[in-house]
Amino acid sequence: MAKQKSDPNYKVIAENRRARFDYAIEDDLECGILLEGSEVKSLRVGGTNIAESYATVEDGELWLVNSYIAPYEQAKMFRHEERRRRKLLVSRKELSVLWNATQRKGMTLVPLVMYFNHRGLAKMKIGIAKGKKNHDKRETEAKRDWSRQKQRLLKDHS
């Protein structure tokens, strides 16, 4: 994240760490999320999961599908549905780029991280990604291991 640690409002809510392992992420995009009141309160408390979720462009709108936001216990009357489809807010130009990537190029829209920005608004970072094959995953892991080993060797010799 490109935000300062000292910012009191900036807070990571959920992170999809598996996404970078399963997908080759070519580009990412920040978008807003249309939430209900009890969902925002639940996000502030914690208890959300975006690991199994994905984004899709349907009927000229961007949707987040299968994300989990835990129910907010204090909300008695206006409870939210935990796994409902949530609308993601992007500009028309960004939406057309996402539509082209998914429909023409066969890319996938993967949620990378959900967070509160410096103004306290819930945002999501979406990655435009291509699925990795098993040999690609092994190659990525081998590069990561070699860079770790290289750092250890440099540290030991200095």
Disulfide bonds with the S-S distance in Angstrom:
none
